[in-house]
């Protein structure tokens, strides 16, 4: 149970809810299989375990873990087009008449309905952690669409969800660029060997550096020419490595071996215990890591009126 990505949201008001109340709210929008004529379904699923008795909220040490599950029937457009083409050709040949758009659309709908029950089903799960004491909602995905789906469904279940994306006082790209220029990062952070540099002009180019010495003369020349660092690989305090972009989205998040070994030791031999131990240790690490990150990037910004 280690997040691989991090989209960070700040609660703008206290969320007056506990694990039991959250469980009851999520139960109003459960995940379920696609019916034979449904393209997709979406709802809350048990983050740990399976079966009807598995809780939709995993609560431990003041942290809450939830998950959403999406099921969608995979019906390739090429299959529908081929079926439609064959059907249209058959009608035009047998009845010696032209098939126009309105009839084509009706035929397409009939084909989709006929093929749906036989379509493959793809499942995907998105995890989110709530640290209500610190006012944070953390979503494990690098997809803006998946974040919005989860937050909007959570908002529907709760009635309201006062959150906003985290923001800092200084543009992240400016700070990351300074770190690369000065060949040193703030706090306990270290710049690694990957970055993306982009031109400030609307149609400007970009440079993608992977496994490269970012302090080299070549890379420094790009900065001198006016490019900004829009994505960089960083490490923190010998505990985490990650890639962060100019929207504060984090991906390729990796917890170092010492943390994973500690979780294995804390969790014992039980699988559920292992999952819980890794979740708690991850969240305790985030409690140290995120404030340090915000501070290094210039301090968290609170919009006026919040």
VOBA-1610 file (N, C-alpha, C; in pm, whole numbers, padded with zeros to 5 digits, always signed):
BEGIN
Unk+00084-00119+00000Unk+00000+00000+00000Unk+00088+00125+00000Unk+00162+00143-00105Unk+00247+00261-00121Unk+00198+00338-00242Unk+00162+00463-00224Unk+00117+00545-00337Unk+00232+00561-00436Unk+00196+00562-00563Unk+00295+00584-00669Unk+00286+00726-00725Unk+00174+00791-00700Unk+00150+00927-00749Unk+00086+01007-00636Unk+00083+01138-00652Unk+00024+01221-00548Unk-00033+01349-00609Unk-00165+01360-00599Unk-00233+01485-00628Unk-00282+01537-00493Unk-00242+01660-00457Unk-00258+01709-00321Unk-00368+01816-00317Unk-00464+01795-00227Unk-00574+01891-00210Unk-00583+01933-00064Unk-00615+02062-00044Unk-00630+02119+00088Unk-00778+02137+00121Unk-00820+02083+00234Unk-00955+02109+00283Unk-00962+02254+00329Unk-01059+02327+00280Unk-01072+02468+00316Unk-01161+02489+00439Unk-01226+02383+00484Unk-01303+02385+00607Unk-01284+02251+00676Unk-01306+02250+00807Unk-01300+02123+00879Unk-01409+02030+00828Unk-01370+01909+00798Unk-01467+01809+00753Unk-01512+01730+00877Unk-01629+01766+00926Unk-01678+01708+01051Unk-01735+01569+01023Unk-01645+01471+01017Unk-01689+01336+00987Unk-01588+01237+01046Unk-01636+01123+01089Unk-01547+01018+01136Unk-01558+00899+01042Unk-01483+00793+01073Unk-01478+00677+00983Unk-01615+00613+00966Unk-01692+00603+01074Unk-01824+00539+01065Unk-01918+00620+00977Unk-01918+00753+00994Unk-02005+00837+00912Unk-01961+00836+00766Unk-01831+00834+00744Unk-01781+00829+00607Unk-01819+00696+00543Unk-01809+00588+00617Unk-01849+00456+00568Unk-01994+00458+00522Unk-02080+00516+00604Unk-02223+00522+00570Unk-02246+00606+00445Unk-02174+00716+00434Unk-02191+00803+00316Unk-02145+00733+00189Unk-02031+00665+00195Unk-01978+00599+00075Unk-02067+00484+00031Unk-02135+00422+00127Unk-02223+00310+00094Unk-02339+00352+00005Unk-02366+00482-00005Unk-02473+00530-00093Unk-02432+00527-00239Unk-02302+00513-00264Unk-02252+00509-00403Unk-02150+00396-00417Unk-02196+00272-00406Unk-02103+00159-00411Unk-02061+00124-00554Unk-01943+00070-00567Unk-01902+00014-00696Unk-01984-00110-00725Unk-02013-00133-00851Unk-02091-00250-00890Unk-02053-00291-01032Unk-02082-00416-01070Unk-02050-00461-01206Unk-02136-00390-01310Unk-02085-00383-01431Unk-02164-00329-01543Unk-02277-00427-01577Unk-02396-00374-01592Unk-02505-00455-01646Unk-02480-00479-01795Unk-02558-00566-01853Unk-02530-00609-01991Unk-02534-00494-02091Unk-02614-00389-02062Unk-02625-00278-02157Unk-02559-00150-02105Unk-02476-00161-02003Unk-02408-00043-01947Unk-02266-00033-02001Unk-02228+00088-02039Unk-02091+00111-02084Unk-01994+00123-01967Unk-02039+00184-01857Unk-01948+00206-01745Unk-02024+00219-01614Unk-01958+00181-01504Unk-02010+00206-01370Unk-01895+00258-01284Unk-01929+00330-01178Unk-01827+00393-01094Unk-01881+00407-00953Unk-01800+00374-00854Unk-01843+00388-00715Unk-01732+00350-00620Unk-01764+00352-00492Unk-01665+00325-00388Unk-01651+00176-00362Unk-01528+00133-00344Unk-01497-00008-00319Unk-01410-00018-00195Unk-01403-00138-00138Unk-01320-00160-00020Unk-01173-00147-00059Unk-01097-00059+00007Unk-00955-00045-00028Unk-00873-00168+00006Unk-00912-00239+00112Unk-00845-00365+00149Unk-00949-00475+00151Unk-00919-00587+00090Unk-01010-00702+00099Unk-01121-00697-00003Unk-01193-00810-00009Unk-01303-00825-00102Unk-01425-00879-00028Unk-01538-00877-00097Unk-01658-00933-00037Unk-01748-00825+00021Unk-01874-00857+00043Unk-01973-00758+00088Unk-01945-00705+00228Unk-01869-00778+00309Unk-01844-00735+00446Unk-01719-00646+00458Unk-01642-00635+00353Unk-01519-00554+00359Unk-01556-00406+00371Unk-01498-00332+00466Unk-01534-00191+00485Unk-01487-00104+00369Unk-01564+00001+00343Unk-01530+00097+00238Unk-01429+00201+00288Unk-01407+00206+00418Unk-01311+00299+00477Unk-01215+00220+00564Unk-01086+00237+00538Unk-00986+00179+00627Unk-00934+00292+00714Unk-00956+00282+00845Unk-00914+00385+00940Unk-00802+00332+01028Unk-00696+00412+01042Unk-00584+00370+01126Unk-00502+00492+01166Unk-00478+00507+01297Unk-00394+00615+01350Unk-00442+00753+01305Unk-00573+00768+01289Unk-00627+00898+01249Unk-00630+00922+01100Unk-00582+00828+01021Unk-00583+00840+00875Unk-00696+00755+00817Unk-00752+00801+00706Unk-00860+00729+00640Unk-00820+00698+00496Unk-00840+00575+00456Unk-00810+00533+00319Unk-00939+00488+00251Unk-00964+00542+00131Unk-01081+00504+00053Unk-01036+00469-00088Unk-01127+00408-00164Unk-01094+00371-00302Unk-01220+00377-00388Unk-01203+00413-00513Unk-01312+00404-00611Unk-01274+00301-00716Unk-01377+00237-00771Unk-01352+00139-00876Unk-01440+00171-00996Unk-01378+00170-01112Unk-01450+00194-01237Unk-01449+00067-01320Unk-01565+00030-01372Unk-01575-00078-01468Unk-01627-00020-01599Unk-01565-00056-01707Unk-01611-00007-01838Unk-01597-00117-01942Unk-01698-00125-02025Unk-01697-00223-02134Unk-01615-00168-02250Unk-01522-00248-02295Unk-01431-00208-02402Unk-01488-00251-02537Unk-01540-00155-02609Unk-01599-00181-02741Unk-01525-00095-02843Unk-01424-00150-02907Unk-01342-00071-03000Unk-01425-00008-03111Unk-01397+00118-03139Unk-01469+00188-03245Unk-01454+00122-03380Unk-01337+00059-03404Unk-01315-00006-03533Unk-01410-00122-03553Unk-01443-00196-03445Unk-01537-00308-03455Unk-01675-00257-03491Unk-01718-00149-03424Unk-01850-00091-03453Unk-01854-00040-03597Unk-01749+00027-03640Unk-01746+00080-03777Unk-01753-00031-03881Unk-01680-00139-03858Unk-01682-00250-03953Unk-01821-00314-03960Unk-01882-00333-03844Unk-02017-00390-03841Unk-02117-00297-03912Unk-02104-00168-03887Unk-02194-00070-03948Unk-02175-00068-04100Unk-02050-00068-04143Unk-02024-00066-04287Unk-02086-00188-04356Unk-02069-00304-04295Unk-02124-00427-04352Unk-02277-00421-04358Unk-02338-00368-04250Unk-02484-00359-04245Unk-02537-00262-04350Unk-02472-00148-04364Unk-02514-00047-04462Unk-02501-00103-04604Unk-02389-00167-04631Unk-02369-00224-04765Unk-02475-00330-04796Unk-02512-00408-04697Unk-02614-00510-04718Unk-02749-00448-04751Unk-02786-00344-04676Unk-02915-00277-04700Unk-02915-00212-04838Unk-02808-00141-04873Unk-02803-00071-05001Unk-02805-00169-05118Unk-02745-00288-05097Unk-02745-00388-05204Unk-02880-00456-05215Unk-02936-00499-05102Unk-03062-00573-05103Unk-03180-00486-05141Unk-03180-00361-05091Unk-03298-00274-05111Unk-03275-00168-05218Unk-03155-00164-05273Unk-03120-00071-05381Unk-03160+00073-05347Unk-03115+00118-05228Unk-03140+00255-05185Unk-03023+00303-05100Unk-03015+00435-05085Unk-02908+00495-05007Unk-02946+00498-04859Unk-02850+00467-04772Unk-02872+00477-04626Unk-02814+00611-04580Unk-02902+00697-04530Unk-02859+00831-04489Unk-02825+00837-04340Unk-02781+00955-04295Unk-02723+00970-04162Unk-02817+00926-04049Unk-02942+00967-04054Unk-03034+00933-03944Unk-03046+00782-03928Unk-03057+00711-04042Unk-03069+00566-04036Unk-02936+00503-03994Unk-02825+00561-04039Unk-02693+00512-03999Unk-02676+00519-03847Unk-02717+00633-03789Unk-02705+00650-03644Unk-02790+00547-03570Unk-02909+00521-03623Unk-02996+00422-03560Unk-02935+00282-03570Unk-02878+00251-03686Unk-02813+00121-03703Unk-02693+00106-03610Unk-02618+00217-03595Unk-02501+00214-03506Unk-02544+00186-03363Unk-02650+00252-03317Unk-02700+00228-03181Unk-02741+00082-03162Unk-02806+00025-03261Unk-02848-00115-03253Unk-02728-00208-03246Unk-02624-00175-03323Unk-02503-00258-03323Unk-02435-00252-03188Unk-02424-00130-03132Unk-02361-00114-03000Unk-02437-00194-02895Unk-02569-00186-02895Unk-02649-00259-02797Unk-02633-00410-02812Unk-02617-00454-02936Unk-02600-00598-02961Unk-02463-00648-02918Unk-02361-00563-02933Unk-02224-00605-02902Unk-02187-00587-02755Unk-02252-00495-02684Unk-02214-00463-02547Unk-02205-00586-02455Unk-02305-00675-02455Unk-02296-00788-02361Unk-02174-00876-02383Unk-02115-00872-02504Unk-01999-00955-02533Unk-01866-00881-02519Unk-01872-00752-02485Unk-01751-00671-02476Unk-01670-00706-02352Unk-01538-00694-02364Unk-01451-00714-02248Unk-01474-00602-02147Unk-01451-00634-02019Unk-01467-00536-01912Unk-01330-00502-01854Unk-01302-00372-01846Unk-01177-00327-01785Unk-01209-00263-01650Unk-01129-00298-01548Unk-01149-00244-01414Unk-01028-00159-01375Unk-01054-00051-01305Unk-00945+00032-01254Unk-00983+00085-01117Unk-00885+00097-01029Unk-00907+00142-00892Unk-00822+00264-00865Unk-00880+00362-00798Unk-00809+00483-00757Unk-00818+00496-00605Unk-00704+00514-00541Unk-00700+00528-00395Unk-00687+00674-00355Unk-00744+00708-00240Unk-00727+00841-00182Unk-00714+00827-00031Unk-00631+00911+00028Unk-00611+00912+00173Unk-00652+01047+00228Unk-00719+01045+00342Unk-00763+01168+00408Unk-00688+01181+00540Unk-00616+01291+00556Unk-00555+01326+00683Unk-00634+01446+00734Unk-00743+01420+00805Unk-00834+01527+00846Unk-00769+01620+00948Unk-00680+01566+01029Unk-00613+01651+01129Unk-00529+01758+01062Unk-00465+01724+00952Unk-00382+01821+00879Unk-00458+01885+00762Unk-00583+01844+00740Unk-00665+01906+00635Unk-00621+01874+00494Unk-00579+01750+00470Unk-00529+01713+00338Unk-00606+01595+00281Unk-00627+01599+00149Unk-00679+01487+00073Unk-00574+01453-00032Unk-00526+01330-00032Unk-00419+01287-00120Unk-00470+01177-00211Unk-00457+01197-00342Unk-00510+01103-00439Unk-00395+01039-00517Unk-00399+00907-00525Unk-00292+00831-00590Unk-00323+00811-00738Unk-00296+00915-00817Unk-00312+00906-00962Unk-00240+01024-01025Unk-00199+01010-01151Unk-00145+01124-01225Unk-00244+01171-01331Unk-00369+01123-01323Unk-00472+01158-01420Unk-00568+01261-01360Unk-00577+01378-01423Unk-00670+01481-01376Unk-00814+01432-01382Unk-00846+01351-01482Unk-00982+01298-01497Unk-01016+01205-01380Unk-00923+01120-01340Unk-00949+01027-01230Unk-00964+01103-01098Unk-00885+01209-01080Unk-00899+01291-00960Unk-01037+01353-00954Unk-01080+01411-01065Unk-01211+01477-01068Unk-01323+01378-01046Unk-01312+01259-01107Unk-01414+01157-01086Unk-01425+01119-00938Unk-01310+01099-00874Unk-01312+01059-00733Unk-01367+01171-00645Unk-01317+01292-00663Unk-01359+01402-00576Unk-01506+01438-00597Unk-01552+01435-00721Unk-01693+01469-00746Unk-01786+01363-00690Unk-01746+01236-00697Unk-01829+01129-00641Unk-01827+01135-00488Unk-01712+01167-00430Unk-01704+01185-00285Unk-01789+01304-00242Unk-01788+01409-00322Unk-01870+01527-00291Unk-02018+01491-00294Unk-02059+01411-00392Unk-02199+01369-00400Unk-02237+01284-00278Unk-02147+01196-00236Unk-02176+01109-00123Unk-02186+01187+00008Unk-02101+01289+00024Unk-02098+01365+00149Unk-02195+01483+00149Unk-02236+01527+00031Unk-02319+01647+00022Unk-02238+01770-00009Unk-02113+01775+00039Unk-02021+01884+00006Unk-01879+01837+00034Unk-01784+01898-00033Unk-01643+01864-00012Unk-01561+01990-00040Unk-01534+02069+00063Unk-01463+02196+00044Unk-01313+02176+00028Unk-01267+02151-00094Unk-01125+02130-00120Unk-01079+02218-00234Unk-00951+02243-00237Unk-00887+02313-00349Unk-00750+02251-00372Unk-00697+02259-00493Unk-00562+02209-00516Unk-00462+02287-00432Unk-00361+02219-00384Unk-00258+02286-00305Unk-00185+02386-00394Unk-00141+02496-00336Unk-00064+02595-00412Unk+00042+02656-00322Unk+00148+02708-00383Unk+00257+02770-00307Unk+00275+02914-00354Unk+00348+02993-00273Unk+00358+03137-00296Unk+00445+03173-00416Unk+00540+03085-00449Unk+00630+03110-00561Unk+00601+03007-00669Unk+00602+03049-00794Unk+00577+02956-00904Unk+00676+02840-00895Unk+00627+02715-00891Unk+00719+02600-00878Unk+00827+02596-00985Unk+00794+02635-01107Unk+00894+02631-01215Unk+01009+02727-01185Unk+00978+02841-01121Unk+01085+02936-01087Unk+01179+02877-00983Unk+01121+02812-00882Unk+01204+02751-00777Unk+01287+02637-00833Unk+01224+02549-00912Unk+01298+02436-00969Unk+01410+02485-01060Unk+01386+02592-01134Unk+01489+02649-01221Unk+01605+02704-01139Unk+01575+02773-01029Unk+01680+02825-00942Unk+01763+02710-00883Unk+01695+02603-00844Unk+01767+02489-00787Unk+01866+02432-00888Unk+01820+02424-01013Unk+01908+02366-01115Unk+02021+02463-01152Unk+01991+02592-01153Unk+02096+02691-01182Unk+02202+02691-01073Unk+02157+02687-00949Unk+02250+02694-00835Unk+02308+02558-00799Unk+02258+02454-00868Unk+02306+02318-00845Unk+02287+02274-00699Unk+02180+02324-00640Unk+02148+02287-00502Unk+02000+02315-00478Unk+01933+02225-00408Unk+01792+02242-00375Unk+01778+02289-00231Unk+01655+02328-00194Unk+01630+02374-00058Unk+01604+02260+00037Unk+01624+02289+00167Unk+01593+02190+00269Unk+01671+02061+00252Unk+01603+01950+00275Unk+01665+01817+00261Unk+01638+01757+00123Unk+01617+01842+00024Unk+01587+01794-00110Unk+01713+01795-00196Unk+01718+01702-00291Unk+01832+01690-00381Unk+01780+01671-00523Unk+01839+01745-00616Unk+01802+01731-00757Unk+01871+01606-00812Unk+01793+01522-00880Unk+01847+01399-00936Unk+01887+01421-01082Unk+01871+01319-01166Unk+01931+01324-01300Unk+01829+01334-01413Unk+01706+01379-01383Unk+01606+01392-01488Unk+01530+01523-01473Unk+01499+01585-01585Unk+01423+01710-01582Unk+01364+01738-01719Unk+01265+01826-01721Unk+01208+01878-01845Unk+01221+02029-01841Unk+01281+02085-01945Unk+01298+02230-01957Unk+01213+02277-02074Unk+01142+02386-02056Unk+01053+02435-02161Unk+01077+02583-02186Unk+01057+02622-02312Unk+01066+02762-02351Unk+00948+02837-02295Unk+00968+02962-02262Unk+00859+03043-02206Unk+00762+03089-02314Unk+00803+03085-02440Unk+00715+03126-02549Unk+00606+03021-02571Unk+00491+03066-02619Unk+00376+02979-02635Unk+00405+02860-02723Unk+00479+02882-02832Unk+00509+02773-02926Unk+00655+02730-02915Unk+00715+02755-02798Unk+00855+02721-02778Unk+00875+02571-02760Unk+00999+02529-02775Unk+01030+02388-02763Unk+01060+02349-02619Unk+01094+02221-02601Unk+01130+02173-02468Unk+01244+02073-02480Unk+01314+02057-02372Unk+01426+01965-02364Unk+01394+01863-02255Unk+01402+01735-02289Unk+01378+01628-02193Unk+01512+01563-02162Unk+01555+01575-02037Unk+01683+01519-01995Unk+01658+01399-01905Unk+01713+01285-01940Unk+01696+01162-01862Unk+01832+01101-01837Unk+01857+01066-01711Unk+01985+01010-01671Unk+02101+01096-01723Unk+02091+01224-01690Unk+02189+01319-01739Unk+02237+01409-01625Unk+02360+01453-01632Unk+02414+01545-01533Unk+02352+01683-01555Unk+02261+01722-01465Unk+02189+01848-01483Unk+02277+01968-01451Unk+02394+01944-01394Unk+02485+02056-01366Unk+02582+02081-01483Unk+02568+02003-01590Unk+02661+02015-01703Unk+02646+02149-01773Unk+02748+02186-01845Unk+02747+02313-01919Unk+02633+02316-02020Unk+02608+02201-02084Unk+02501+02193-02184Unk+02365+02230-02123Unk+02335+02174-02005Unk+02207+02202-01941Unk+02201+02346-01891Unk+02313+02395-01841Unk+02315+02533-01793Unk+02294+02632-01907Unk+02339+02597-02026Unk+02319+02684-02142Unk+02171+02696-02175Unk+02097+02586-02159Unk+01953+02593-02183Unk+01886+02690-02086Unk+01930+02690-01961Unk+01874+02782-01862Unk+01912+02926-01895Unk+02037+02946-01937Unk+02082+03081-01974Unk+02002+03134-02091Unk+01959+03043-02181Unk+01880+03083-02298Unk+01734+03116-02261Unk+01697+03095-02135Unk+01564+03134-02092Unk+01466+03022-02067Unk+01510+02898-02082Unk+01419+02787-02054Unk+01396+02772-01903Unk+01276+02726-01868Unk+01240+02703-01729Unk+01224+02553-01704Unk+01254+02512-01584Unk+01236+02373-01546Unk+01088+02353-01510Unk+01019+02271-01587Unk+00877+02245-01562Unk+00853+02110-01496Unk+00958+02029-01488Unk+00947+01899-01422Unk+01086+01856-01380Unk+01096+01800-01260Unk+01227+01759-01213Unk+01216+01637-01123Unk+01318+01554-01127Unk+01327+01439-01037Unk+01404+01483-00913Unk+01346+01455-00796Unk+01405+01497-00669Unk+01410+01381-00572Unk+01494+01395-00472Unk+01497+01303-00359Unk+01483+01384-00232Unk+01428+01321-00129Unk+01410+01390-00001Unk+01457+01303+00115Unk+01552+01354+00188Unk+01591+01301+00318Unk+01616+01150+00320Unk+01666+01097+00209Unk+01696+00954+00201Unk+01574+00866+00227Unk+01454+00922+00210Unk+01332+00845+00233Unk+01247+00831+00107Unk+01249+00934+00022Unk+01162+00934-00096Unk+01240+00982-00217Unk+01199+00934-00333Unk+01237+00996-00459Unk+01111+01010-00542Unk+01107+01112-00627Unk+00983+01143-00699Unk+01011+01241-00812Unk+00911+01258-00897Unk+00915+01359-01003Unk+00802+01456-00975Unk+00832+01585-00976Unk+00732+01688-00951Unk+00727+01783-01070Unk+00606+01830-01103Unk+00594+01923-01215Unk+00550+02061-01165Unk+00529+02152-01259Unk+00500+02290-01221Unk+00356+02308-01172Unk+00276+02201-01168Unk+00143+02207-01108Unk+00141+02139-00971Unk+00259+02103-00921Unk+00275+02034-00793Unk+00219+01892-00797Unk+00202+01836-00916Unk+00164+01696-00927Unk+00289+01611-00913Unk+00278+01506-00834Unk+00392+01419-00806Unk+00366+01282-00868Unk+00465+01228-00936Unk+00454+01094-00993Unk+00587+01021-00972Unk+00585+00892-01005Unk+00702+00805-00986Unk+00754+00815-00842Unk+00659+00820-00752Unk+00692+00828-00609Unk+00745+00693-00561Unk+00861+00696-00500Unk+00924+00573-00453Unk+00972+00589-00310Unk+00928+00499-00225Unk+00971+00497-00086Unk+01095+00408-00076Unk+01196+00459-00011Unk+01323+00387-00006Unk+01310+00258+00076Unk+01407+00171+00058Unk+01401+00036+00115Unk+01386+00035+00267Unk+01450+00129+00335Unk+01444+00130+00481Unk+01301+00146+00531Unk+01223+00232+00463Unk+01083+00250+00502Unk+01003+00123+00475Unk+01025+00062+00360Unk+00951-00059+00327Unk+00987-00173+00422Unk+01112-00181+00459Unk+01154-00284+00554Unk+01092-00260+00691Unk+01082-00132+00732Unk+01020-00100+00860Unk+00874-00139+00861Unk+00804-00114+00748Unk+00663-00152+00738Unk+00646-00303+00747Unk+00734-00378+00683Unk+00728-00524+00690Unk+00748-00573+00833Unk+00838-00508+00903Unk+00864-00545+01042Unk+00744-00513+01130Unk+00684-00394+01109Unk+00571-00351+01191Unk+00446-00434+01163Unk+00431-00480+01038Unk+00308-00547+00997Unk+00297-00692+01041Unk+00409-00754+01075Unk+00404-00894+01116Unk+00377-00987+00998Unk+00324-01105+01030Unk+00304-01208+00927Unk+00169-01198+00858Unk+00077-01122+00912Unk-00057-01113+00858Unk-00061-01017+00739Unk-00129-01057+00630Unk-00135-00973+00510Unk-00204-00841+00539Unk-00315-00845+00614Unk-00386-00722+00648Unk-00299-00632+00734Unk-00222-00692+00824Unk-00131-00614+00907Unk-00023-00547+00825Unk+00026-00616+00723Unk+00126-00558+00634Unk+00070-00436+00560Unk-00052-00450+00509Unk-00116-00339+00437Unk-00136-00219+00529Unk-00184-00246+00649Unk-00208-00138+00744Unk-00078-00070+00783Unk+00025-00148+00810Unk+00153-00091+00853Unk+00213-00003+00745Unk+00206-00048+00620Unk+00262+00032+00511Unk+00182+00160+00490Unk+00048+00151+00504Unk-00036+00269+00490Unk-00004+00372+00598Unk+00004+00328+00723Unk+00031+00420+00833Unk+00169+00483+00819Unk+00270+00402+00787Unk+00405+00456+00774Unk+00413+00554+00656Unk+00342+00523+00549Unk+00337+00615+00436Unk+00278+00749+00478Unk+00167+00745+00550Unk+00100+00869+00590Unk+00183+00948+00691Unk+00249+00879+00783Unk+00337+00949+00878Unk+00454+01014+00805Unk+00503+00947+00701Unk+00610+01005+00620Unk+00560+01128+00546Unk+00439+01122+00490Unk+00381+01238+00423Unk+00366+01357+00517Unk+00339+01329+00645Unk+00323+01438+00742Unk+00454+01516+00761Unk+00565+01451+00737Unk+00694+01520+00742Unk+00732+01578+00605Unk+00707+01497+00503Unk+00751+01532+00368Unk+00677+01652+00310Unk+00544+01654+00319Unk+00467+01759+00251Unk+00493+01898+00307Unk+00492+01919+00440Unk+00528+02053+00489Unk+00668+02096+00446Unk+00763+02000+00446Unk+00899+02033+00403Unk+00900+02073+00255Unk+00822+02003+00174Unk+00815+02035+00031Unk+00755+02173+00010Unk+00643+02200+00075Unk+00579+02331+00058Unk+00672+02444+00102Unk+00743+02423+00213Unk+00835+02525+00263Unk+00950+02547+00165Unk+01005+02439+00112Unk+01116+02451+00018Unk+01075+02522-00109Unk+00948+02509-00146Unk+00896+02572-00269Unk+00841+02712-00245Unk+00869+02768-00129Unk+00829+02906-00104Unk+00719+02925-00004Unk+00665+02817+00050Unk+00558+02827+00148Unk+00421+02810+00085Unk+00331+02741+00157Unk+00198+02719+00104Unk+00120+02849+00097Unk+00046+02865-00011Unk-00036+02986-00030Unk-00180+02956+00008Unk-00239+03043+00089Unk-00380+03032+00125Unk-00454+03146+00056Unk-00542+03117-00040Unk-00616+03223-00110Unk-00694+03309-00012Unk-00713+03433-00048Unk-00785+03529+00035Unk-00924+03477+00065Unk-00966+03493+00189Unk-01101+03453+00228Unk-01109+03314+00282Unk-00995+03239+00279Unk-00995+03101+00330Unk-00915+03097+00460
//
